[in-house]
Every structure is written in C-alpha cells, then in structure tokens.
C-alpha cells in the first residue's frame, strides 16, 4: 500500500531569511506537485534541501516519476533530518515502498521495521512489512531453486563430457584400424597401377614384335632362294 502525502506548513512571519526562502521553495514545490508538474516541483524542493519536509516531498515527486534512486536518497535524508518520530516513520514507510519497487525486499523489510519502531500502531506499515517478508521469502526460494538448477545443469554437462570422452576413446582404435586398412588398400592399388601395362604401350610392344617376326621371315625366305653364280645374260 502506498502513502504519499505532502507536508504543508504555513510560514511564520518571524522566520529567518533562510527559513523564509525554504518555505517559499516548499510552497512553490507543493503547488507544482498538485498541478502534476513533478519536475518543477522537484526543482523547487531542491532549493530547500536542508528542510526535511522539502526532502520528503522531493522523494514523493521522484517516486511518481519512477526516479527511484533519487527518491531513495531523498527519503533517507528526510528520515535522518526529521526530529519527531512521526516524520521519521513517514520517511521510512515511503523508503520501504521505494525499495519494494526495486524488488529489493530485504531493504524494504528493514525500512518498514524502522517505521514501526517509531509508530508501532501504523496498520499500513504492518501490512507492507508482512507483504515484503512474503516477497523476500519467495525471492530467496527462487534463488535457491535457480542455484540448484544451475548446479544440476553443470552436473549434466560434466557427465555428458565424460561420456563423450569415453565414446571417443572407444572409437579411436576402430578409427585407427580403418585408417590403416585404407592406407594399405591405397598402397595395393598403387602397386597394381604400376604393374598394369598401359594399353597403348601394350599395342606398341605387340606391333614391334610383329614387325620383328616379319623381318625374320623375310630373311628366312631370302636365304632359301637359289643364288646364280653369275648375272644372267640377256639374249640380244
């Protein structure tokens, strides 16, 4: 439950100059805040940054702008500067709301506890404290589950790596044997290729053999023919 209220205090006629300036800045900031001009309101409140009222209201302006980091600083400063417990409780309450918006549930729990220390009867603070504690427990449980899930995932990945390593070790001998057989087959094929006669070479060898045989036969026939003792004479 959110509770953003403005602290509006009328200026006393006898204020010091600094106090008068702070009050004027506070009044202008409150007017801008009501009009919805949150940036102008925050600018006006910043001119009274020594006044816990202006700091508290600046926190409200920044909270509604979703500038939660600025709102946190403003509420923390307002809580530390406030003199009475009621003002401190309001600052801590809104500080808790800001932490809730950041999902920082542990910090929110602490802020609501500080508010209840000062005003134990505040029902809104008690309700928000219980809600923040519930969200904190859920957040812690989720982190625990995420951690266990990551742990299980890491375990599965390690087991998979080990299994892959074992499979690889089993495959390596088979792979080496296959590679060796392949190399032997390649060497055998190379040897056969070298031993095999090229068809053109074989034809040339055959032609040469046939030519040689023909020459031998011609020489034999020539030797078997009778040779005259002298040249034949022509009859004129």
Backbone torsions as a table, in degrees:
resi	resn	phi	psi	omega
1	UNK	NA	129.0	-179.3
2	UNK	-96.8	147.0	178.2
3	UNK	-144.9	96.8	-179.3
4	UNK	-111.5	109.1	-178.0
5	UNK	-123.6	147.9	178.1
6	UNK	-92.1	140.9	175.5
7	UNK	-98.0	111.6	-176.6
8	UNK	-115.7	120.5	-179.2
9	UNK	-129.0	130.6	179.0
10	UNK	-70.3	145.8	-179.3
11	UNK	-80.6	139.0	175.3
12	UNK	-84.0	146.0	-176.8
13	UNK	-65.6	-24.7	-174.5
14	UNK	-96.5	18.1	-178.0
15	UNK	-66.9	154.7	173.6
16	UNK	-72.3	167.6	-176.6
17	UNK	-60.0	-43.6	-179.9
18	UNK	-64.0	-41.4	178.7
19	UNK	-64.5	-36.6	178.7
20	UNK	-66.3	-41.4	178.2
21	UNK	-62.7	-41.3	179.5
22	UNK	-64.5	-41.1	179.7
23	UNK	-66.1	-40.1	177.6
24	UNK	-62.5	-43.5	178.3
25	UNK	-63.1	-38.8	179.4
26	UNK	-65.6	-42.8	-179.8
27	UNK	-64.9	-43.4	179.5
28	UNK	-63.6	-43.5	179.1
29	UNK	-60.9	-41.7	179.3
30	UNK	-64.1	-39.0	179.4
31	UNK	-65.0	-45.3	178.8
32	UNK	-64.1	-37.5	-179.9
33	UNK	-61.9	-44.7	-179.6
34	UNK	-64.9	-32.9	179.4
35	UNK	-76.5	-11.0	-178.8
36	UNK	90.9	5.2	178.5
37	UNK	-88.7	79.7	-171.1
38	UNK	-69.4	-33.4	-179.4
39	UNK	-68.3	-43.2	176.9
40	UNK	-64.8	-36.9	179.2
41	UNK	-64.6	-45.4	179.5
42	UNK	-62.9	-37.9	178.3
43	UNK	-63.9	-41.3	178.6
44	UNK	-66.8	-43.2	179.7
45	UNK	-62.9	-32.5	-178.9
46	UNK	-65.1	-21.2	178.4
47	UNK	-79.6	-5.1	176.1
48	UNK	-126.2	46.0	-172.7
49	UNK	-72.8	-1.1	174.9
50	UNK	-97.6	2.1	-178.3
51	UNK	-108.0	122.2	-177.7
52	UNK	-63.6	-25.9	177.7
53	UNK	-66.9	-44.8	179.3
54	UNK	-65.3	-38.6	179.0
55	UNK	-64.7	-41.6	178.7
56	UNK	-62.0	-46.8	-179.4
57	UNK	-68.0	-32.3	174.8
58	UNK	-63.5	-40.1	176.0
59	UNK	-58.1	-41.6	177.7
60	UNK	-61.8	-43.3	-179.1
61	UNK	-63.4	-45.5	-179.0
62	UNK	-68.0	-35.5	177.9
63	UNK	-61.0	-44.4	-179.1
64	UNK	-71.9	-18.1	174.7
65	UNK	-89.1	0.7	-175.4
66	UNK	64.1	22.4	172.1
67	UNK	-91.7	72.3	-168.3
68	UNK	-67.6	-36.4	179.1
69	UNK	-60.6	-41.4	178.2
70	UNK	-68.8	-37.7	178.7
71	UNK	-64.0	-41.8	179.0
72	UNK	-58.8	-46.2	-179.7
73	UNK	-62.7	-41.8	-178.5
74	UNK	-64.7	-45.1	179.9
75	UNK	-66.2	-39.3	178.7
76	UNK	-63.4	-43.0	177.8
77	UNK	-65.6	-39.7	179.0
78	UNK	-63.5	-41.9	179.8
79	UNK	-64.2	-38.9	-178.5
80	UNK	-74.7	-26.8	-177.9
81	UNK	-90.8	-20.2	-176.6
82	UNK	-64.9	142.2	-177.8
83	UNK	-94.4	-38.1	-177.7
84	UNK	-98.4	154.7	-175.0
85	UNK	-66.5	-33.2	179.9
86	UNK	-62.5	-43.2	179.0
87	UNK	-66.8	-39.9	177.4
88	UNK	-62.8	-42.2	-179.7
89	UNK	-62.2	-40.5	178.9
90	UNK	-63.1	-41.9	-179.3
91	UNK	-65.7	-42.8	179.4
92	UNK	-66.9	-35.3	178.7
93	UNK	-61.6	-48.6	180.0
94	UNK	-70.7	-28.3	173.9
95	UNK	-63.4	-41.6	176.2
96	UNK	-61.2	-41.4	178.0
97	UNK	-61.7	-38.3	179.8
98	UNK	-66.8	-41.5	177.5
99	UNK	-64.9	-35.7	178.4
100	UNK	-62.5	-39.1	-179.5
101	UNK	-66.7	-24.4	177.0
102	UNK	-89.0	0.0	-175.9
103	UNK	60.9	25.3	174.6
104	UNK	-93.7	76.7	-169.2
105	UNK	-69.9	-32.1	177.7
106	UNK	-63.9	-44.5	178.1
107	UNK	-65.6	-36.8	178.5
108	UNK	-63.5	-43.1	178.2
109	UNK	-57.2	-45.6	-179.6
110	UNK	-63.2	-40.2	-179.4
111	UNK	-65.6	-44.3	179.1
112	UNK	-64.8	-34.8	177.1
113	UNK	-64.2	-39.4	178.2
114	UNK	-64.9	-38.3	178.0
115	UNK	-64.0	-42.4	-178.9
116	UNK	-70.5	-27.2	175.6
117	UNK	-61.6	-34.3	-176.8
118	UNK	-89.4	-35.7	177.5
119	UNK	-133.4	82.0	-175.6
120	UNK	-61.4	-21.4	-175.5
121	UNK	-86.8	-3.1	-174.7
122	UNK	-70.7	115.0	-176.4
123	UNK	-70.5	-36.2	-179.8
124	UNK	-64.4	-40.4	179.0
125	UNK	-64.8	-40.7	179.2
126	UNK	-64.6	-44.0	-179.8
127	UNK	-62.1	-48.2	-178.1
128	UNK	-65.7	-33.0	177.1
129	UNK	-63.8	-45.9	179.9
130	UNK	-62.7	-40.8	179.9
131	UNK	-66.2	-42.0	179.4
132	UNK	-64.4	-39.0	178.2
133	UNK	-64.6	-39.6	177.2
134	UNK	-63.0	-47.1	-179.9
135	UNK	-64.9	-35.1	178.0
136	UNK	-65.0	-43.2	179.0
137	UNK	-62.8	-42.3	178.2
138	UNK	-64.1	-40.6	179.4
139	UNK	-63.9	-43.2	179.3
140	UNK	-65.7	-39.1	178.1
141	UNK	-64.4	-41.0	179.7
142	UNK	-64.5	-41.7	178.0
143	UNK	-63.0	-39.7	178.9
144	UNK	-63.2	-45.0	179.6
145	UNK	-64.8	-40.4	178.8
146	UNK	-64.0	-39.1	179.2
147	UNK	-64.6	-44.1	178.7
148	UNK	-65.3	-36.9	178.9
149	UNK	-65.5	-43.0	178.1
150	UNK	-63.9	-38.5	179.2
151	UNK	-63.4	-43.8	179.4
152	UNK	-65.3	-39.2	179.3
153	UNK	-64.9	-42.1	177.7
154	UNK	-62.0	-41.0	179.3
155	UNK	-62.2	-45.3	179.8
156	UNK	-62.4	-39.2	179.8
157	UNK	-66.3	-39.9	178.1
158	UNK	-64.3	-43.4	178.6
159	UNK	-63.0	-38.6	179.3
160	UNK	-65.7	-41.5	178.8
161	UNK	-63.4	-42.0	177.9
162	UNK	-62.4	-43.7	179.7
163	UNK	-64.0	-42.0	178.2
164	UNK	-62.2	-38.4	178.8
165	UNK	-65.0	-41.8	177.9
166	UNK	-65.0	-43.0	178.8
167	UNK	-61.2	-39.4	-179.1
168	UNK	-66.7	-40.1	178.4
169	UNK	-63.3	-37.1	178.7
170	UNK	-70.9	-33.2	-177.5
171	UNK	-78.5	-25.7	-173.4
172	UNK	-61.0	-47.3	178.5
173	UNK	-58.6	-44.1	178.7
174	UNK	-61.0	-41.7	-178.6
175	UNK	-66.3	-41.9	178.4
176	UNK	-62.9	-41.7	178.9
177	UNK	-62.7	-42.8	179.0
178	UNK	-62.4	-42.3	-179.9
179	UNK	-64.6	-40.2	178.9
180	UNK	-64.0	-44.0	177.8
181	UNK	-62.1	-39.0	-179.5
182	UNK	-65.4	-40.4	179.3
183	UNK	-66.1	-41.3	177.8
184	UNK	-61.6	-42.6	178.9
185	UNK	-63.5	-38.4	178.9
186	UNK	-66.2	-41.5	178.0
187	UNK	-63.6	-41.3	179.7
188	UNK	-62.1	-43.8	179.7
189	UNK	-64.1	-37.9	179.5
190	UNK	-65.3	-41.7	178.8
191	UNK	-63.1	-44.4	178.9
192	UNK	-63.2	-37.2	179.3
193	UNK	-64.7	-40.2	179.4
194	UNK	-67.2	-39.1	-177.9
195	UNK	-73.2	-26.1	-177.6
196	UNK	-74.3	132.4	-178.0
197	UNK	-85.0	136.3	178.0
198	UNK	-64.9	136.7	-179.0
199	UNK	-54.2	-38.9	179.6
200	UNK	-66.9	-42.7	177.4
201	UNK	-62.0	-42.4	179.6
202	UNK	-61.1	-40.6	179.5
203	UNK	-65.6	-41.3	179.1
204	UNK	-63.6	-40.2	178.6
205	UNK	-64.3	-40.4	179.5
206	UNK	-65.5	-42.9	178.8
207	UNK	-62.0	-42.3	-179.9
208	UNK	-63.2	-40.6	-179.9
209	UNK	-65.2	-41.6	179.7
210	UNK	-65.8	-39.7	178.7
211	UNK	-63.8	-41.4	179.4
212	UNK	-64.6	-40.8	179.2
213	UNK	-64.6	-39.7	179.6
214	UNK	-63.9	-41.3	179.4
215	UNK	-64.6	-40.2	179.0
216	UNK	-62.9	-43.9	-179.7
217	UNK	-62.8	-40.3	179.2
218	UNK	-63.2	-39.6	179.2
219	UNK	-65.3	-38.5	179.0
220	UNK	-64.5	-47.2	179.6
221	UNK	-60.4	-39.8	-179.8
222	UNK	-63.8	-39.0	-178.4
223	UNK	-70.4	-28.9	-176.9
224	UNK	-80.5	-17.7	179.4
225	UNK	-75.3	140.0	177.4
226	UNK	-69.7	142.0	179.2
227	UNK	-108.0	129.0	176.8
228	UNK	-67.7	150.8	178.6
229	UNK	-73.6	-26.8	179.1
230	UNK	-145.9	165.4	-178.5
231	UNK	-67.3	145.1	177.8
232	UNK	-67.5	140.6	179.7
233	UNK	-97.7	143.3	-179.4
234	UNK	-87.6	138.2	177.8
235	UNK	-88.7	115.1	179.9
236	UNK	-90.1	NA	NA
